[in-house]
Amino acid sequence: MGKFTFKLPDIGEGIAEAEIVAWHVKIGDWIEEDQPLADMMTDKATVEMESPVAGIVTAVAGEVGDVIAIGSMLVEIETEGAGNEEAAPKPVAETPKVEAAPVAAPPPPVPVPAPVETPKVQVAEVPFATKHENITASPAVRARAKELGVELSDVKTSGGHVRHADLDAYLNYGAGQGYRAPGASFKRADEVVKVIGMRRRIAENMAESKRNIPHFSYVEEFDVTALEAMRADLNANRGNRPKLTMLPFLIVAICKTLPDFPMINARYDDEAGVVTRYGSVHLGMATQTEAGLMVPVIRDAQDKNVWQLASEIGRLAEAARNGSAKSDELSGSTLTVTSLGPLGGIATTPVINRPEVAIIGPNKIVERPVFFGDTIEARKLMNLSISCDHRVVDGWDAASYVQALKKLVETPVLLFAD
């Protein structure tokens, strides 16, 4: 028998450590070759580790949520082969010889005194009032009981006079346990949830963004009445193409306006003091999944039309939700769009996806009356939010960019004009 130490391999360029997000084995388990051992999460993806040998698990690196360095022990396995380490022989201690001591005669029995009977003491029970007795209470107690819907005759008291303490005891411990006033909700038990995996990455990234980036947000109202009418017409004639939401149109507008505002489509390396302004738009798309918020990336969004964007949005969102998104599909974005979809919201102040310098958030569409001269029309309106890194983007630049975006969105025919 030998000991095989499985060390965490290099699972990505520049990755120094990984977090244990799931164990598939435990100490004492017999495992086969290529059997999954654990799921390890890096900054970019979750990778499943498989055993290169068969044997019995004798040690594991830690618990779910622990972070271990590349090259350190993940699992130790006792294998039938030689292993990759010599198992250290356990020292065998010599058992000293002990000469038997002479057996002493047992001591004489000690007489046990007869038990003394304790006289029984009669304890008088304090009578409790019942609903059949005359209950008295102060006006304040009566008013409170009426408000709570409690019959005073159901409350146990000593002496027949109901006090606030008796009412509290009834509600919390007595026959009224589990009672709740109309419209109230039951209390649920406290729960301690360990922050691990994707949730931990999100927490760390968001904290890092807010700690290092001086955010500012700008919100503008867009009239999307004409765009919504165009979207409805295109969907009515889409054939077997994917259904269009607002997002593909907004992405086209974003890409068309960025060439005049290159500071928006950029990344800031604050350690090197360098801003890289990108010519191509690799658009991050904030997507809610069961594991938490993920940001798959639409590569070269500027080269795609609304139908291609709709297809890519659906594909990437599904890949993020079912865990099949590849590492390069979850990194390298130059600008991010975040939307709450049907949940909407009047206005948002999204957090920048560091090291990007801006993030755009469309909000819900509402129909409101709008004055046009002497007439009033029902129009579909939507607020659009943008958060920017004030170290790189000035307020004037952000406002000017959003106004250029507004012009395209409110005149949607321009989205399809060269």
Backbone torsions as a table, in degrees:
resi	resn	phi	psi	omega
1	MET	NA	143.3	178.2
2	GLY	-135.5	166.8	179.7
3	LYS	-106.6	127.6	177.6
4	PHE	-112.1	120.5	178.0
5	THR	-99.2	114.2	177.8
6	PHE	-90.2	112.9	-178.9
7	LYS	-97.1	146.4	-179.2
8	LEU	-62.9	117.1	-177.0
9	PRO	-78.2	169.9	175.4
10	ASP	-70.7	111.4	-173.1
11	ILE	-110.7	18.7	176.4
12	GLY	169.7	148.9	-178.5
13	GLU	-63.9	126.3	177.1
14	GLY	80.3	3.5	-179.6
15	ILE	-84.6	123.3	-178.1
16	ALA	-103.0	-21.2	-177.2
17	GLU	-154.5	165.9	179.0
18	ALA	-146.6	155.3	-177.8
19	GLU	-103.1	137.9	174.9
20	ILE	-77.5	116.3	179.7
21	VAL	-108.3	-14.7	177.0
22	ALA	-163.9	138.1	171.6
23	TRP	-103.0	136.8	174.5
24	HIS	-105.8	-3.7	179.2
25	VAL	-137.6	166.7	174.8
26	LYS	-142.1	165.9	-178.5
27	ILE	-58.7	131.9	-179.5
28	GLY	99.5	-12.5	-179.7
29	ASP	-74.4	141.6	168.8
30	TRP	-88.0	128.9	-178.7
31	ILE	-122.9	151.9	176.8
32	GLU	-97.5	163.6	174.9
33	GLU	-62.2	139.8	-178.8
34	ASP	71.6	8.9	176.8
35	GLN	-76.0	138.9	179.1
36	PRO	-60.7	136.3	178.4
37	LEU	-103.1	-52.1	-175.5
38	ALA	-159.2	159.1	171.6
39	ASP	-102.4	126.7	-178.3
40	MET	-116.4	131.4	-179.2
41	MET	-107.7	132.2	173.6
42	THR	-109.8	-172.1	177.7
43	ASP	-65.5	-20.1	-171.7
44	LYS	-110.4	-32.2	-174.0
45	ALA	-162.4	169.7	173.3
46	THR	-104.2	128.8	-174.9
47	VAL	-120.1	135.6	178.1
48	GLU	-91.7	125.9	178.1
49	MET	-91.8	134.3	-179.6
50	GLU	-117.0	149.3	-177.9
51	SER	-78.7	132.7	177.4
52	PRO	-82.3	-9.9	-177.3
53	VAL	-137.4	166.4	173.6
54	ALA	-100.9	151.2	178.5
55	GLY	159.8	-162.5	-177.7
56	ILE	-108.4	130.9	178.5
57	VAL	-72.3	123.4	-179.6
58	THR	-110.9	-17.5	179.2
59	ALA	-160.3	148.3	175.2
60	VAL	-128.9	158.7	-170.1
61	ALA	-72.5	-29.6	-177.5
62	GLY	174.2	-163.2	-178.5
63	GLU	-98.2	167.5	174.6
64	VAL	-58.9	131.9	-177.5
65	GLY	102.9	-17.5	178.0
66	ASP	-75.2	146.4	178.3
67	VAL	-108.6	128.9	-179.6
68	ILE	-124.4	153.6	-175.7
69	ALA	-82.6	151.1	173.8
70	ILE	-60.3	133.7	179.6
71	GLY	92.7	-6.6	178.5
72	SER	-92.5	164.7	-176.4
73	MET	-64.0	130.3	173.0
74	LEU	-103.2	-48.7	-179.2
75	VAL	-143.5	139.6	170.6
76	GLU	-107.2	135.9	-174.5
77	ILE	-129.3	131.4	173.2
78	GLU	-89.1	114.8	-173.7
79	THR	-116.4	159.2	-178.6
80	GLU	-73.1	-22.1	178.1
81	GLY	-80.9	-164.8	-177.8
82	ALA	-75.9	-19.4	-177.3
83	GLY	72.8	-168.5	175.7
84	ASN	-114.9	7.5	174.2
85	GLU	-143.0	146.3	175.8
86	GLU	-79.8	125.1	177.6
87	ALA	-69.6	126.7	-178.5
88	ALA	-71.2	126.3	-179.8
89	PRO	-67.1	139.0	179.7
90	LYS	-76.1	129.8	179.4
91	PRO	-65.2	138.7	179.3
92	VAL	-105.3	117.4	-178.4
93	ALA	-82.4	137.5	176.8
94	GLU	-73.6	138.6	180.0
95	THR	-88.8	116.1	-178.2
96	PRO	-66.3	145.1	178.2
97	LYS	-78.2	130.9	179.9
98	VAL	-117.7	121.3	178.5
99	GLU	-76.3	139.6	-177.8
100	ALA	-68.7	133.1	177.6
101	ALA	-82.4	149.5	178.4
102	PRO	-62.7	140.7	-177.9
103	VAL	-82.7	121.3	179.6
104	ALA	-80.8	153.6	178.4
105	ALA	-69.7	143.1	-179.4
106	PRO	-65.9	145.0	178.6
107	PRO	-69.8	155.7	179.8
108	PRO	-64.9	150.0	-179.3
109	PRO	-64.4	142.2	177.6
110	VAL	-92.9	127.4	-179.1
111	PRO	-64.6	137.0	-179.3
112	VAL	-100.6	124.7	-179.9
113	PRO	-66.3	150.9	179.8
114	ALA	-67.7	144.1	-179.9
115	PRO	-64.9	142.6	180.0
116	VAL	-99.3	126.3	-179.3
117	GLU	-74.8	132.9	177.2
118	THR	-90.9	126.2	-178.8
119	PRO	-63.4	139.5	179.2
120	LYS	-72.6	135.5	179.5
121	VAL	-107.1	126.8	178.3
122	GLN	-80.4	120.8	178.2
123	VAL	-103.4	122.1	-178.5
124	ALA	-76.9	129.9	178.6
125	GLU	-82.5	138.3	178.1
126	VAL	-79.8	120.3	-177.6
127	PRO	-67.3	141.4	176.0
128	PHE	-106.7	139.1	178.4
129	ALA	-71.3	147.5	176.9
130	THR	-120.2	179.2	-176.8
131	LYS	-68.2	-14.2	-179.0
132	HIS	-86.6	-7.6	-179.6
133	GLU	-99.0	166.2	179.6
134	ASN	-77.4	114.2	-177.0
135	ILE	-97.4	133.1	175.0
136	THR	-115.8	150.3	179.3
137	ALA	-161.9	154.7	178.4
138	SER	-70.9	159.4	178.3
139	PRO	-57.0	-35.9	-179.7
140	ALA	-65.7	-42.0	179.0
141	VAL	-66.2	-41.2	179.7
142	ARG	-63.3	-41.4	179.7
143	ALA	-64.7	-41.0	180.0
144	ARG	-66.2	-43.1	-180.0
145	ALA	-63.3	-38.0	179.1
146	LYS	-66.0	-41.8	179.1
147	GLU	-62.5	-36.2	-179.3
148	LEU	-84.5	-10.2	-178.4
149	GLY	75.8	30.6	-177.8
150	VAL	-104.8	131.4	174.2
151	GLU	-78.6	122.3	-179.4
152	LEU	-60.9	-28.0	-178.9
153	SER	-69.3	-15.7	178.6
154	ASP	-86.8	-10.6	-174.5
155	VAL	-89.4	124.1	177.9
156	LYS	-76.2	134.3	178.4
157	THR	-138.1	165.3	171.0
158	SER	-108.0	118.5	179.2
159	GLY	99.5	-4.9	175.0
160	GLY	84.6	-4.1	-180.0
161	HIS	-107.4	118.3	-176.7
162	VAL	-82.6	125.8	176.6
163	ARG	-111.1	171.4	178.1
164	HIS	-59.0	-37.6	-179.8
165	ALA	-63.5	-37.7	177.9
166	ASP	-65.6	-39.2	178.5
167	LEU	-65.6	-41.2	177.4
168	ASP	-62.0	-43.1	-179.6
169	ALA	-63.5	-37.9	178.1
170	TYR	-63.3	-45.5	-177.6
171	LEU	-67.8	-36.5	-172.6
172	ASN	-94.6	-35.7	-169.9
173	TYR	-127.3	-23.2	-172.7
174	GLY	-90.9	-142.2	-177.1
175	ALA	-65.6	-17.7	-179.0
176	GLY	-92.1	11.1	-179.8
177	GLN	-61.2	131.8	-174.9
178	GLY	88.5	-3.4	178.4
179	TYR	-67.3	144.0	171.8
180	ARG	-142.0	144.2	179.2
181	ALA	-68.8	154.6	178.2
182	PRO	-55.9	132.9	179.4
183	GLY	88.5	-10.8	-179.8
184	ALA	-85.5	164.9	178.7
185	SER	-114.1	149.5	176.4
186	PHE	-68.6	143.9	176.5
187	LYS	-76.5	137.4	175.1
188	ARG	-104.8	156.8	-176.0
189	ALA	-66.4	148.4	174.4
190	ASP	-62.5	147.4	-177.4
191	GLU	-136.8	131.6	177.1
192	VAL	-104.5	119.4	-177.2
193	VAL	-116.6	122.7	179.0
194	LYS	-74.5	131.0	-179.1
195	VAL	-86.3	106.2	-176.8
196	ILE	-136.3	173.2	172.0
197	GLY	57.0	-135.8	-176.6
198	MET	-59.7	-37.0	-179.6
199	ARG	-63.4	-38.1	178.2
200	ARG	-67.4	-41.8	179.2
201	ARG	-61.1	-43.7	179.2
202	ILE	-61.4	-45.8	-179.6
203	ALA	-60.0	-44.8	-178.9
204	GLU	-66.0	-43.8	-177.8
205	ASN	-66.7	-42.0	-179.9
206	MET	-66.6	-40.8	178.0
207	ALA	-63.8	-40.6	179.5
208	GLU	-64.6	-40.4	179.7
209	SER	-65.0	-47.5	-177.8
210	LYS	-70.3	-31.3	-178.6
211	ARG	-73.3	-35.1	-171.9
212	ASN	-103.4	-21.3	-174.7
213	ILE	-108.1	123.2	172.6
214	PRO	-77.5	97.3	-176.5
215	HIS	-76.3	149.1	159.5
216	PHE	-142.0	149.4	-177.3
217	SER	-122.3	149.3	179.5
218	TYR	-135.4	134.3	-177.4
219	VAL	-126.2	134.1	178.5
220	GLU	-133.9	149.9	179.2
221	GLU	-94.2	131.0	178.8
222	PHE	-112.0	139.7	171.6
223	ASP	-93.0	109.5	-174.9
224	VAL	-107.6	21.4	-178.4
225	THR	-59.1	-50.5	-178.4
226	ALA	-66.1	-38.4	-180.0
227	LEU	-66.5	-39.5	178.5
228	GLU	-66.4	-35.9	176.7
229	ALA	-65.9	-41.9	177.5
230	MET	-63.9	-41.6	179.8
231	ARG	-61.8	-42.2	179.1
232	ALA	-63.1	-41.0	179.2
233	ASP	-64.7	-43.5	-179.9
234	LEU	-65.4	-39.9	178.8
235	ASN	-66.9	-33.8	179.3
236	ALA	-68.2	-19.6	-178.2
237	ASN	-123.4	31.8	-173.2
238	ARG	-84.6	-14.7	-178.3
239	GLY	62.9	-126.5	-179.3
240	ASN	-97.3	13.5	178.0
241	ARG	-81.5	160.2	-176.3
242	PRO	-66.7	151.6	178.7
243	LYS	-69.2	138.3	-177.0
244	LEU	-90.5	131.4	169.4
245	THR	-101.2	-174.6	177.1
246	MET	-68.0	-29.5	-170.0
247	LEU	-60.0	-46.2	179.6
248	PRO	-57.6	-40.0	178.9
249	PHE	-64.5	-42.2	-179.7
250	LEU	-64.7	-37.8	179.3
251	ILE	-65.4	-40.7	176.9
252	VAL	-60.3	-43.5	179.7
253	ALA	-64.4	-40.9	178.8
254	ILE	-60.1	-47.7	-177.2
255	CYS	-66.8	-34.6	-178.9
256	LYS	-71.2	-28.5	-177.6
257	THR	-90.9	-19.8	-174.9
258	LEU	-63.1	-34.8	-179.8
259	PRO	-55.3	-29.4	178.9
260	ASP	-86.3	-8.5	-178.7
261	PHE	-135.1	65.9	-173.6
262	PRO	-64.3	-19.9	-179.0
263	MET	-71.7	-13.4	178.9
264	ILE	-80.9	-38.7	-178.3
265	ASN	-94.1	74.0	-171.0
266	ALA	-149.5	167.6	173.3
267	ARG	-128.8	144.1	-178.3
268	TYR	-117.7	115.3	173.4
269	ASP	-90.0	95.1	-174.0
270	ASP	-71.0	-23.5	177.8
271	GLU	-72.2	-41.2	179.5
272	ALA	-86.7	-14.5	-177.4
273	GLY	69.3	39.8	-175.5
274	VAL	-128.6	132.5	172.3
275	VAL	-106.1	126.4	176.0
276	THR	-106.4	117.8	178.4
277	ARG	-97.6	120.5	-170.8
278	TYR	-92.6	141.6	175.5
279	GLY	-81.0	-38.5	177.2
280	SER	-89.4	151.2	179.3
281	VAL	-104.1	106.0	173.6
282	HIS	-101.8	97.9	-166.5
283	LEU	-90.5	117.6	173.1
284	GLY	-74.6	141.0	-177.0
285	MET	-125.7	99.9	-178.0
286	ALA	-59.6	124.2	-174.4
287	THR	-130.6	127.3	178.8
288	GLN	-82.2	128.6	177.1
289	THR	-128.5	172.5	177.9
290	GLU	-63.0	-29.9	179.8
291	ALA	-81.8	-12.1	-177.0
292	GLY	128.7	-171.1	-176.3
293	LEU	-78.2	126.7	175.9
294	MET	-122.0	157.4	-176.6
295	VAL	-128.2	81.7	172.7
296	PRO	-68.6	157.3	-169.5
297	VAL	-118.5	128.2	172.5
298	ILE	-86.9	106.5	-178.1
299	ARG	-72.9	137.7	176.6
300	ASP	48.5	53.1	-178.6
301	ALA	-60.0	-26.8	-177.8
302	GLN	-66.8	-17.5	-177.7
303	ASP	-94.4	1.6	-173.3
304	LYS	-111.4	144.9	175.4
305	ASN	-88.8	-179.4	-173.6
306	VAL	-63.1	-36.1	-179.2
307	TRP	-69.7	-43.3	178.0
308	GLN	-64.0	-39.3	178.4
309	LEU	-65.2	-42.2	179.3
310	ALA	-61.0	-41.5	178.8
311	SER	-65.0	-43.7	-179.0
312	GLU	-68.9	-36.8	177.1
313	ILE	-60.7	-46.7	179.6
314	GLY	-63.7	-42.3	-178.4
315	ARG	-64.9	-47.4	-177.1
316	LEU	-68.8	-38.6	179.0
317	ALA	-62.8	-42.8	179.0
318	GLU	-66.1	-41.0	178.8
319	ALA	-63.5	-38.8	178.5
320	ALA	-66.8	-39.3	-175.8
321	ARG	-74.5	-34.3	-178.7
322	ASN	-95.0	2.8	175.0
323	GLY	81.6	11.7	-178.0
324	SER	-95.5	0.7	-179.5
325	ALA	-64.7	135.5	-179.9
326	LYS	-81.2	163.2	-177.2
327	SER	-58.4	-42.9	-177.2
328	ASP	-74.7	-10.7	174.8
329	GLU	-87.4	-5.9	-177.9
330	LEU	-117.5	16.4	-178.7
331	SER	-149.4	163.9	175.0
332	GLY	89.2	13.7	179.7
333	SER	-71.7	150.4	178.7
334	THR	-109.7	-16.0	178.3
335	LEU	-159.2	145.8	-176.2
336	THR	-123.5	143.4	172.5
337	VAL	-114.1	133.5	178.5
338	THR	-129.0	132.3	-177.7
339	SER	-141.5	139.7	177.2
340	LEU	-86.8	3.6	175.9
341	GLY	60.7	-131.2	-176.7
342	PRO	-65.4	-21.7	177.4
343	LEU	-68.6	-31.4	174.8
344	GLY	61.4	-134.1	-173.9
345	GLY	130.8	142.3	-178.1
346	ILE	-69.0	-43.1	179.1
347	ALA	-156.6	148.0	178.3
348	THR	-130.2	159.8	173.9
349	THR	-126.0	76.2	-173.1
350	PRO	-64.5	152.6	178.5
351	VAL	-90.0	134.4	-176.0
352	ILE	-66.4	140.4	178.0
353	ASN	-85.2	88.8	-176.0
354	ARG	-57.8	138.7	10.6
355	PRO	-94.2	19.5	175.2
356	GLU	-65.7	169.6	-176.8
357	VAL	-116.5	0.1	-179.9
358	ALA	-155.5	154.9	174.6
359	ILE	-145.6	137.9	-175.0
360	ILE	-113.5	135.8	-178.6
361	GLY	-132.5	103.9	171.9
362	PRO	-72.6	145.0	179.8
363	ASN	-110.9	-174.5	-172.2
364	LYS	-71.2	154.4	177.8
365	ILE	-93.2	129.5	178.6
366	VAL	-127.1	149.8	177.9
367	GLU	-100.6	123.8	-178.4
368	ARG	-138.0	156.4	176.0
369	PRO	-74.7	136.7	-178.8
370	VAL	-130.4	136.3	177.7
371	PHE	-76.5	131.7	170.1
372	PHE	-126.3	91.8	-175.0
373	GLY	66.5	-119.3	-179.1
374	ASP	-95.1	1.3	-178.2
375	THR	-112.2	161.8	176.9
376	ILE	-121.7	129.9	179.1
377	GLU	-122.3	149.9	172.2
378	ALA	-82.0	120.6	-177.8
379	ARG	-124.3	151.2	176.1
380	LYS	-94.6	119.9	-173.9
381	LEU	-120.0	147.0	179.3
382	MET	-143.4	131.0	172.8
383	ASN	-83.9	141.9	175.0
384	LEU	-121.9	129.3	-178.8
385	SER	-107.5	147.1	171.6
386	ILE	-137.3	132.7	172.8
387	SER	-111.4	137.9	-176.1
388	CYS	-132.2	156.7	174.7
389	ASP	-84.4	111.3	-173.4
390	HIS	-69.8	-11.1	175.4
391	ARG	-72.6	-23.4	-174.2
392	VAL	-117.4	-37.1	-174.6
393	VAL	-113.1	127.3	175.7
394	ASP	-85.0	157.7	-179.9
395	GLY	-59.5	-38.3	179.1
396	TRP	-63.2	-41.7	-179.6
397	ASP	-64.3	-43.4	-179.1
398	ALA	-64.4	-44.5	-179.8
399	ALA	-65.0	-41.1	179.6
400	SER	-64.0	-39.8	178.7
401	TYR	-63.6	-45.3	-179.0
402	VAL	-64.9	-36.2	177.9
403	GLN	-66.0	-37.2	175.4
404	ALA	-65.5	-38.4	176.8
405	LEU	-64.3	-41.3	-179.3
406	LYS	-60.7	-40.9	-179.3
407	LYS	-61.2	-42.9	179.6
408	LEU	-68.1	-43.7	-176.9
409	VAL	-66.8	-37.8	-177.5
410	GLU	-82.0	-12.6	173.8
411	THR	-125.5	73.6	-167.1
412	PRO	-63.6	-18.1	177.5
413	VAL	-62.0	-26.1	179.4
414	LEU	-68.7	-20.2	178.3
415	LEU	-64.7	-26.5	-176.2
416	PHE	-107.7	9.4	178.4
417	ALA	-103.3	140.0	178.7
418	ASP	-78.9	NA	NA
